[in-house]
Amino acid sequence: MKLVVEAKGALRGEITVPGDKSVSHRAAILGALAEGETVISGFLSGEDCLATVRCLRRLGVEIAVDGGDVRVKGAGLYGLAEPDDVLDCGNSGTTARLLLGVLAGQPFFSVLTGDASLRRRPMGRVTKPLQEMGASFCGRQGGNVLPLAVQGGSLSAINYRTPVASAQLKSAILLAGLFAEGETVITEPEKSRDHTERMLAAFGAQLNVSGNIVRLAGRPRLTGRAIAVPGDISSAAFFLVAAAIVPGSEVLVRNVGTNPTRTGILDVLRQMGARVDLLHPRSFGGEPVADLMVRPGKLRGVEIGGPLVPRLIDELPVLAVAALFADGRTVVRDARELRVKETDRIAAIAEELAKIGGAVTPTEDGFIIEGGRRLAGGTADSRHDHRMAMALAVAGLRADAPVCIDNAECVNVSFPNFAATLAGLQG
């Protein structure tokens, strides 16, 4: 599918964005491991989260999906069933890595696989601590990539220091820790997003969080509950940047999750000079939520690195677009994790934005952008990465000629109505 975007002037209006992808995955998984029924509203019915639902059904969990409303009949920690077929995670790294943690504690055999892109993404970072806890894995490249066979069983708690700040890695260990004897302790170099910790507490797990250290007591009794999923700030980010770069714009995004481990995008846009207002702060089931109003300002280049990076890692492709229209130089460092996303996003940002006139220099752990140039427009490729497709679409709002994005069907991973939502703001 091709998506063509052209500049049509100011963006104005009020929108909502799909439910938070990270929260949706975790609500379905913890609902499956809880006792009783979990009712989820605002669930993201995108391809990634539906891959998690399909895998849980293969594990014997009853799940009814009606758009954004999902009902999960919990099986309890020890009620999952050995699947009679391979568990297909599609393109979802979250599905694969979180389920590795769950399956590590199950007394049966299972196999995880995914599409061609996911089968290239590294899993060894997750399987290493899970092996230390007592699970066994077998797969290509020494168990570093899918397909992976998992033989779970009786686990022991570990005290583990993660090599990077990764919410998926931390979550996999915490999910395995539910089945472990004793207290599982995880220490991160920087604090990664904490949706798993918040939701575990909501379901009844006993855990303690102190800075970058999380402690979880093993073998709790989890109880089903109602979960309201806030709008995904990573999806809102495309419209926040769009409003920041198009003169005369004013966009209100309602009901967005503003978890402080995810709001680096707001900090950077303000630092660049955009006008970002957080309105009516409130809470959805332990997650902070607000309405976000964004208007443009005179943008300037910034430096992004260190502890800020885990708080905006998924927003860096669209922040690169903002940097194209900022005065001066923007430098992103300490973001090597971009190399192992749906595609090598550092290479993709540099090469695809260059096709439409951007000046981006890739580095080993980030990129450098010289702002203030006009974009010519043209044709670029999403590389089957939903965040790259949407970032390129935002760039098209300020290009001198239309931007055509090849392989744009991947936006369905996280934002099925993206094109229509964008067109609605253009009037």
C-alpha positions in Angstrom: 0.0 0.0 0.0 1.2 3.5 -0.8 0.4 6.5 1.4 0.7 10.0 -0.2 0.8 13.1 2.0 1.1 16.7 0.9 1.2 20.0 2.6 -2.2 21.7 2.9 -1.6 24.3 5.5 -2.4 24.4 9.2 -3.7 21.4 11.1 -6.6 22.1 13.4 -8.9 20.0 15.4 -9.3 17.5 18.2 -8.5 13.8 18.0 -8.1 10.7 20.0 -5.5 8.0 19.4 -5.6 4.2 19.7 -5.1 2.6 23.1 -1.5 2.3 24.4 0.2 -0.7 22.8 2.4 -1.5 25.8 -0.5 -1.4 28.2 -2.8 -3.4 25.9 -0.3 -6.3 25.6 0.3 -6.4 29.4 -3.4 -6.2 30.2 -4.2 -9.3 28.1 -1.2 -11.3 29.4 -1.8 -10.5 33.1 -5.6 -11.0 32.6 -4.8 -14.5 31.3 -2.6 -15.2 34.4 -5.1 -13.9 36.9 -8.0 -15.7 38.5 -11.5 -14.4 37.4 -12.4 -12.2 34.6 -10.5 -9.1 33.3 -12.5 -6.6 31.3 -10.3 -4.3 29.2 -11.6 -1.1 27.6 -9.7 1.0 25.1 -7.6 -2.1 24.0 -5.5 -1.5 20.8 -6.9 -3.8 18.2 -3.8 -3.5 16.0 -1.9 -6.4 14.6 0.7 -6.6 17.4 -1.7 -6.8 20.2 -4.0 -9.2 18.3 -0.9 -11.4 17.9 -0.7 -11.6 21.7 -4.4 -12.5 21.9 -4.0 -15.3 19.4 -1.0 -16.7 21.2 -2.9 -16.7 24.6 -5.9 -18.4 23.0 -3.5 -21.2 21.8 -2.4 -21.5 25.4 -6.0 -22.2 26.3 -7.2 -18.8 27.5 -10.7 -17.7 26.6 -10.6 -14.2 25.2 -13.5 -12.3 23.5 -12.5 -9.2 21.4 -15.1 -6.7 20.3 -13.2 -3.7 18.9 -11.6 -2.0 21.9 -13.5 -4.0 24.4 -11.9 -7.3 25.5 -12.9 -9.9 28.1 -10.3 -12.3 29.4 -11.3 -15.4 31.4 -8.3 -15.8 33.5 -6.6 -19.2 33.7 -4.6 -18.5 36.8 -0.8 -18.8 37.0 -0.9 -22.5 36.5 -3.9 -22.9 34.2 -2.3 -22.5 30.8 -2.3 -25.5 28.5 0.5 -26.8 26.3 -0.2 -25.5 22.8 -0.8 -28.0 20.0 0.9 -25.7 17.4 3.6 -23.1 17.1 2.8 -19.7 18.7 3.1 -17.1 15.9 4.0 -13.6 17.3 3.7 -11.9 13.9 5.8 -8.8 13.9 5.5 -8.2 17.6 8.7 -8.2 19.6 6.6 -7.4 22.7 4.5 -10.5 22.2 7.6 -12.7 21.8 9.7 -11.3 24.6 6.9 -11.1 27.2 5.6 -14.6 26.4 9.1 -16.0 26.8 8.9 -14.9 30.4 5.5 -16.5 30.8 6.4 -19.7 29.1 9.6 -20.0 31.1 7.5 -20.8 34.1 5.2 -23.3 32.5 5.7 -27.1 32.9 5.3 -27.8 29.2 7.0 -27.4 25.8 6.2 -24.6 23.4 7.6 -22.9 20.3 7.6 -19.2 19.4 8.1 -17.8 15.9 7.2 -14.7 14.0 7.4 -13.0 10.6 10.6 -12.5 8.7 11.4 -9.3 10.4 10.8 -10.6 13.9 12.9 -13.7 13.2 15.9 -11.4 12.7 15.5 -9.6 16.0 17.7 -10.6 19.0 16.1 -12.6 21.8 19.3 -13.7 23.6 19.2 -10.7 26.0 15.9 -12.1 27.3 16.7 -15.9 27.3 19.9 -15.4 29.2 18.3 -14.4 32.6 15.4 -16.8 32.0 17.9 -19.7 31.6 19.6 -18.6 34.9 16.1 -18.9 36.5 15.8 -22.5 35.2 14.1 -22.4 31.8 15.6 -24.1 28.7 15.7 -22.7 25.2 16.7 -24.1 21.8 16.9 -22.2 18.6 19.0 -20.7 15.8 22.2 -18.8 16.6 22.4 -20.4 20.0 18.9 -19.5 20.9 19.3 -15.8 20.0 16.6 -15.6 17.3 13.2 -17.1 16.6 11.9 -19.8 16.1 12.6 -20.7 19.8 11.6 -23.8 21.5 10.9 -23.3 25.2 10.9 -25.9 28.0 9.6 -24.3 31.1 9.3 -25.6 34.6 10.2 -24.8 38.2 12.0 -21.5 38.4 14.2 -19.9 41.0 14.3 -16.2 41.7 17.4 -14.2 40.6 19.1 -10.9 41.3 19.8 -9.5 37.9 21.4 -6.4 36.6 20.2 -5.7 33.0 22.8 -4.6 30.5 20.5 -1.9 29.0 17.3 -0.1 30.1 14.7 -2.2 28.3 11.1 -2.5 29.4 10.7 -5.7 27.4 13.6 -7.4 29.1 12.5 -6.2 32.5 9.0 -7.4 31.9 10.0 -10.8 30.7 12.0 -11.4 33.9 9.2 -10.0 36.1 6.6 -12.3 34.4 8.9 -15.3 34.9 9.4 -14.1 38.5 5.7 -14.7 39.1 6.4 -18.4 38.9 9.7 -18.4 40.8 10.5 -19.4 44.4 11.7 -16.3 46.3 12.1 -12.7 45.4 13.2 -11.6 42.0 15.3 -8.4 41.9 16.0 -6.4 38.8 18.4 -3.5 38.6 18.5 -1.3 35.4 21.2 1.2 34.4 18.4 3.7 33.7 14.7 3.4 34.5 12.7 2.0 31.6 8.9 2.4 31.1 7.1 0.9 34.1 3.7 -0.3 32.8 4.4 -3.8 33.9 5.2 -2.8 37.5 2.0 -0.7 37.7 -0.2 -3.4 36.3 1.3 -6.2 38.4 0.5 -4.1 41.5 -3.1 -3.5 40.2 -3.6 -7.3 39.8 -2.4 -8.0 43.3 1.3 -8.8 43.0 3.6 -7.8 45.8 6.4 -5.7 44.5 8.6 -2.8 45.6 10.1 -0.2 43.3 13.0 2.0 44.4 14.6 4.1 41.7 16.0 1.7 39.1 15.5 -1.4 41.3 12.4 -3.6 41.2 11.7 -6.4 43.7 8.9 -8.9 43.1 7.7 -11.7 45.4 7.1 -14.9 43.6 4.0 -17.0 43.3 1.3 -14.4 44.1 -2.4 -14.8 43.6 -3.5 -12.4 40.8 -7.1 -11.3 40.6 -8.9 -10.2 37.4 -10.1 -6.6 37.3 -11.3 -3.8 35.0 -8.5 -2.1 33.0 -9.0 1.2 31.1 -6.2 1.6 28.5 -5.2 5.2 27.9 -4.3 6.6 24.5 -0.8 5.7 23.3 1.6 8.7 23.6 3.8 7.0 21.0 0.9 7.3 18.5 0.0 10.8 19.7 3.6 11.8 19.0 3.1 12.0 15.3 0.4 14.5 15.7 2.3 16.4 18.4 5.2 16.9 16.0 2.9 17.6 13.1 1.3 20.5 15.0 4.7 21.7 16.2 6.1 22.0 12.6 3.2 23.3 10.6 2.6 27.0 11.0 -0.8 28.1 12.4 -1.7 24.6 13.7 -3.5 23.9 16.9 -4.2 20.2 17.8 -5.8 18.8 20.9 -5.2 15.1 21.6 -7.5 13.7 24.2 -7.0 10.9 26.8 -3.3 10.4 26.3 -1.2 8.3 28.8 1.3 10.6 30.4 3.3 8.0 32.4 6.5 9.8 33.3 8.7 7.0 31.9 7.1 7.8 28.5 6.9 11.6 28.3 10.4 12.4 27.0 8.7 13.5 23.8 6.9 16.3 25.6 10.2 17.4 27.3 12.0 17.6 24.0 9.3 19.4 22.1 9.2 22.0 24.8 13.0 22.3 24.8 12.9 22.8 21.0 10.4 25.6 21.4 7.0 24.1 20.6 4.1 25.1 22.9 2.9 22.0 24.6 0.1 22.2 27.3 -1.0 19.3 29.5 -4.6 19.7 30.4 -7.0 18.0 32.9 -4.5 15.5 34.4 -6.2 12.5 35.8 -5.7 8.7 36.3 -6.9 5.6 34.4 -6.3 2.4 36.5 -2.9 3.5 37.9 -1.7 5.2 34.7 -1.6 9.0 34.5 -3.7 10.5 31.7 -4.2 14.0 30.3 -5.3 16.0 27.2 -2.4 17.4 25.2 -2.6 20.7 23.3 0.2 21.6 20.9 0.9 24.7 18.9 4.0 25.5 16.8 6.9 27.7 18.0 10.2 28.7 16.5 12.1 25.4 16.8 15.8 25.0 17.6 18.1 22.0 17.6 18.7 20.1 20.8 20.9 17.3 22.2 19.2 14.0 23.2 21.0 11.4 25.2 21.5 9.6 28.5 18.5 8.9 30.8 16.2 10.7 28.4 16.5 8.1 25.7 14.5 5.2 27.3 11.7 7.7 27.8 11.3 8.5 24.0 13.0 5.6 22.2 10.0 4.9 20.0 9.4 8.6 19.3 12.9 9.2 17.8 11.9 8.7 14.2 9.3 11.5 14.3 11.5 13.7 16.5 14.0 13.4 13.6 11.3 15.0 11.4 10.9 17.8 13.9 14.7 18.4 13.9 14.6 18.9 10.1 12.6 22.0 10.6 14.5 23.3 13.6 17.3 26.0 13.4 20.7 24.5 14.1 21.9 21.0 14.8 20.1 18.2 16.6 22.3 15.4 18.0 20.9 12.0 19.2 23.3 9.7 21.1 23.0 6.7 23.4 20.2 5.3 21.2 21.9 2.1 19.9 18.7 0.3 20.7 17.2 1.8 17.5 19.4 -0.7 15.6 17.3 -3.7 16.8 13.8 -2.4 16.3 11.4 -3.5 13.5 14.2 -2.3 11.2 17.6 -0.6 11.9 15.9 2.7 12.6 19.2 4.7 12.6 19.9 3.6 9.1 16.2 4.0 8.1 16.0 7.6 9.5 19.1 8.6 7.7 18.5 7.0 4.3 14.7 7.5 4.0 14.6 11.1 5.1 17.5 11.8 2.7 15.3 10.6 -0.2 12.9 13.5 0.4 15.6 16.1 1.1 16.6 15.8 4.7 20.2 16.1 5.9 20.8 13.3 8.4 24.2 11.8 9.4 24.0 8.4 11.1 26.3 7.5 13.9 26.8 4.2 15.7 24.3 5.0 18.5 22.2 7.8 17.0 22.2 10.5 14.3 23.0 14.2 13.7 20.6 16.4 11.8 21.3 19.8 10.3 18.0 21.6 10.5 16.5 24.5 8.6 16.5 23.0 5.1 13.5 22.7 2.8 12.2 19.2 2.0 11.8 18.5 -1.7 9.4 15.7 -1.3 9.5 12.4 -3.3 9.2 8.7 -2.6 10.5 6.9 0.5 10.0 3.4 2.0 8.7 2.5 5.4 10.9 -0.6 5.4 7.8 -2.3 6.9 8.2 -0.3 10.1 5.0 1.4 11.3 6.8 4.2 13.1 8.9 5.0 10.0 5.8 5.1 7.8 4.1 7.6 10.1 7.2 9.7 10.6 7.6 10.1 6.8 3.9 11.0 6.5 4.5 13.9 9.1 7.5 15.0 7.0 5.1 15.3 4.0 3.1 18.0 5.8 6.0 20.5 5.2 7.5 19.2 2.0 7.5 21.3 -1.2 6.0 18.3 -3.1 4.0 15.3 -2.0 5.7 12.5 -0.1 4.8 9.0 -1.2 5.5 6.2 1.3 5.8 2.7 0.0 4.8 -0.3 2.1 2.6 1.9 4.4 0.2 -0.9 5.3 2.5 -1.5 8.3 0.7 1.4 10.1 -2.0 -1.2 11.0 0.5 -2.5 13.6 -0.3 0.3 16.0 -2.6 2.9 14.3 -5.1 1.4 11.8 -6.9 4.8 11.2 -3.8 7.0 11.0 -4.3 8.3 7.4 -7.9 9.2 8.0 -7.1 10.9 11.3 -4.4 13.0 9.6 -6.6 13.9 6.7 -9.3 15.0 9.2 -6.9 17.6 10.7 -6.0 18.9 7.3 -9.7 19.8 6.7 
